[in-house]
Amino acid sequence: MTKFKTNLFYSFIFNQKGQVCVGFGWGTQPIQLQLSTLYDFQDCYKTIVDDLYEVRRNFWGPTAKWIDNCSNSSGTQSVTIQDWIFSQDISEQPLIGGTAVDGPGCWTFAEWTKWTPYVAKASYKALQALGIGQNELDLSHLFNTDAEPNVEENI
């Protein structure tokens, strides 16, 4: 049996589209089992006629043998008896949900364009209150909600 790895995975994606995606699944490398054996073959022989006068002596005499002599053949051979493949290569098999944005297991919980500017403004004011980044970074022009919008009319 060759070595193989099997794994379980989980996925949690929080993306910029306001989606949450969850997934759980498994994967495996191929699982194979091969039943094989090594054979050492023998080269054997039997002398049929050793003496023309006494032909029967090789078969029924006091020194008669079924096989006269054997020697090892030139090499060991591998013989495969059975080859089983229990599982193919499965890289990612989701059981629940998925692992891709806009795929199974994803749902939208909010639209960024509606609430993100308020959170960004509150975060900026909190940093200002803590005295962080006042001189190094001035982003107040991004969050000026008191100014009138500049609308141009085409006549």
Contacts in CASP RR format, 6 or more apart in sequence:
PFRMAT RR
TARGET T0000
AUTHOR 0000-0000-0000
METHOD contacts of the structure
MODEL  1
MTKFKTNLFYSFIFNQKGQVCVGFGWGTQPIQLQLSTLYDFQDCYKTIVD
DLYEVRRNFWGPTAKWIDNCSNSSGTQSVTIQDWIFSQDISEQPLIGGTA
VDGPGCWTFAEWTKWTPYVAKASYKALQALGIGQNELDLSHLFNTDAEPN
VEENI
1 32 0 8 1.000
1 33 0 8 1.000
1 34 0 8 1.000
2 30 0 8 1.000
2 32 0 8 1.000
4 28 0 8 1.000
4 29 0 8 1.000
4 30 0 8 1.000
4 31 0 8 1.000
4 32 0 8 1.000
5 28 0 8 1.000
5 29 0 8 1.000
6 26 0 8 1.000
6 27 0 8 1.000
6 28 0 8 1.000
6 29 0 8 1.000
7 26 0 8 1.000
7 27 0 8 1.000
7 28 0 8 1.000
8 24 0 8 1.000
8 25 0 8 1.000
8 26 0 8 1.000
8 27 0 8 1.000
9 24 0 8 1.000
9 25 0 8 1.000
9 26 0 8 1.000
9 27 0 8 1.000
9 92 0 8 1.000
9 99 0 8 1.000
10 22 0 8 1.000
10 23 0 8 1.000
10 24 0 8 1.000
10 25 0 8 1.000
11 21 0 8 1.000
11 22 0 8 1.000
11 23 0 8 1.000
11 24 0 8 1.000
11 98 0 8 1.000
11 99 0 8 1.000
12 20 0 8 1.000
12 21 0 8 1.000
12 22 0 8 1.000
12 23 0 8 1.000
13 19 0 8 1.000
13 20 0 8 1.000
13 21 0 8 1.000
13 22 0 8 1.000
13 99 0 8 1.000
13 101 0 8 1.000
13 106 0 8 1.000
14 20 0 8 1.000
15 21 0 8 1.000
15 101 0 8 1.000
16 112 0 8 1.000
17 101 0 8 1.000
17 102 0 8 1.000
17 108 0 8 1.000
17 112 0 8 1.000
18 108 0 8 1.000
18 109 0 8 1.000
18 110 0 8 1.000
18 111 0 8 1.000
18 112 0 8 1.000
19 101 0 8 1.000
19 102 0 8 1.000
19 106 0 8 1.000
19 107 0 8 1.000
19 108 0 8 1.000
19 109 0 8 1.000
20 106 0 8 1.000
20 107 0 8 1.000
20 109 0 8 1.000
21 97 0 8 1.000
21 98 0 8 1.000
21 99 0 8 1.000
21 100 0 8 1.000
21 101 0 8 1.000
21 103 0 8 1.000
21 105 0 8 1.000
21 106 0 8 1.000
21 107 0 8 1.000
22 96 0 8 1.000
22 97 0 8 1.000
22 98 0 8 1.000
22 105 0 8 1.000
23 94 0 8 1.000
23 96 0 8 1.000
23 97 0 8 1.000
23 98 0 8 1.000
23 99 0 8 1.000
23 105 0 8 1.000
24 94 0 8 1.000
24 95 0 8 1.000
24 96 0 8 1.000
24 97 0 8 1.000
25 92 0 8 1.000
25 93 0 8 1.000
25 94 0 8 1.000
25 95 0 8 1.000
25 96 0 8 1.000
26 90 0 8 1.000
26 93 0 8 1.000
26 95 0 8 1.000
27 90 0 8 1.000
27 91 0 8 1.000
27 92 0 8 1.000
27 93 0 8 1.000
28 87 0 8 1.000
28 89 0 8 1.000
28 90 0 8 1.000
29 89 0 8 1.000
30 85 0 8 1.000
30 87 0 8 1.000
30 88 0 8 1.000
30 89 0 8 1.000
31 85 0 8 1.000
31 86 0 8 1.000
31 87 0 8 1.000
32 83 0 8 1.000
32 84 0 8 1.000
32 85 0 8 1.000
32 86 0 8 1.000
33 83 0 8 1.000
33 84 0 8 1.000
33 86 0 8 1.000
34 80 0 8 1.000
34 82 0 8 1.000
34 83 0 8 1.000
34 84 0 8 1.000
35 80 0 8 1.000
35 81 0 8 1.000
35 82 0 8 1.000
35 83 0 8 1.000
35 84 0 8 1.000
36 78 0 8 1.000
36 79 0 8 1.000
36 80 0 8 1.000
36 81 0 8 1.000
37 78 0 8 1.000
37 79 0 8 1.000
37 81 0 8 1.000
38 76 0 8 1.000
38 77 0 8 1.000
38 78 0 8 1.000
38 79 0 8 1.000
39 76 0 8 1.000
39 77 0 8 1.000
39 78 0 8 1.000
39 79 0 8 1.000
40 72 0 8 1.000
40 73 0 8 1.000
40 75 0 8 1.000
40 76 0 8 1.000
41 72 0 8 1.000
41 73 0 8 1.000
41 75 0 8 1.000
41 77 0 8 1.000
42 70 0 8 1.000
42 71 0 8 1.000
42 72 0 8 1.000
42 73 0 8 1.000
43 70 0 8 1.000
43 71 0 8 1.000
43 72 0 8 1.000
43 73 0 8 1.000
44 67 0 8 1.000
44 69 0 8 1.000
44 70 0 8 1.000
45 67 0 8 1.000
45 68 0 8 1.000
45 69 0 8 1.000
45 70 0 8 1.000
46 58 0 8 1.000
46 65 0 8 1.000
46 66 0 8 1.000
46 67 0 8 1.000
46 68 0 8 1.000
47 58 0 8 1.000
47 68 0 8 1.000
48 58 0 8 1.000
49 55 0 8 1.000
49 58 0 8 1.000
50 57 0 8 1.000
50 58 0 8 1.000
51 57 0 8 1.000
57 63 0 8 1.000
57 64 0 8 1.000
58 64 0 8 1.000
92 99 0 8 1.000
94 104 0 8 1.000
96 105 0 8 1.000
97 103 0 8 1.000
97 104 0 8 1.000
97 105 0 8 1.000
98 104 0 8 1.000
98 105 0 8 1.000
98 106 0 8 1.000
117 143 0 8 1.000
120 142 0 8 1.000
120 143 0 8 1.000
121 143 0 8 1.000
121 145 0 8 1.000
124 139 0 8 1.000
124 140 0 8 1.000
124 143 0 8 1.000
127 133 0 8 1.000
128 134 0 8 1.000
END
